[in-house]
Amino acid sequence: MIPRKLLAEVNAAPSRSEDIAHHLTSRLQAFWRIYREEWPIATAAFQMSMTDQQFARAWHNIRQQGIRGFTTMVRKGQAAGGAPGLDPELIASAVTSMIEYACYNWTARGGDFPDRVIDDKTAVDVLSHVIVQAVTRPR
């Protein structure tokens, strides 16, 4: 099932010596790959969370786990001088929302680019650039 796969791969903890940018990019690659490969399930889960209260709670719990994991990386980035003074949980929420919707939008037939296939490398490169900048750059 997609949530277990997501939680196992996307929320993997970084090693002590792992670079923040490398860790974020590898987690993003995992998320993008799972989303693209499991597109019908991911899309249905996203849409069901908008219409079914019980499903919305389950989806919320999955998102919260991802946000908590990403918050850890934001704090690590802040310890190294990135995003000073900003709320790490809000950064994590904003960035994970952006990732989720970008994946949905770029894989949906009716998204921003309905006649274009966005390849894995391009998607991961664009998203990881934006994310790494958000987490590691000083304001």
Salt bridges, closest charged atoms under 4 A:
GLU9 OE1 - ARG33 NH2 2.44
GLU18 OE2 - HIS22 ND1 2.95
GLU18 OE1 - HIS23 ND1 3.03
GLU38 OE2 - LYS5 NZ 3.26
GLU100 OE1 - ARG63 NH1 2.77
ASP120 OD1 - ARG36 NE 2.60
ASP125 OD2 - LYS121 NZ 2.58
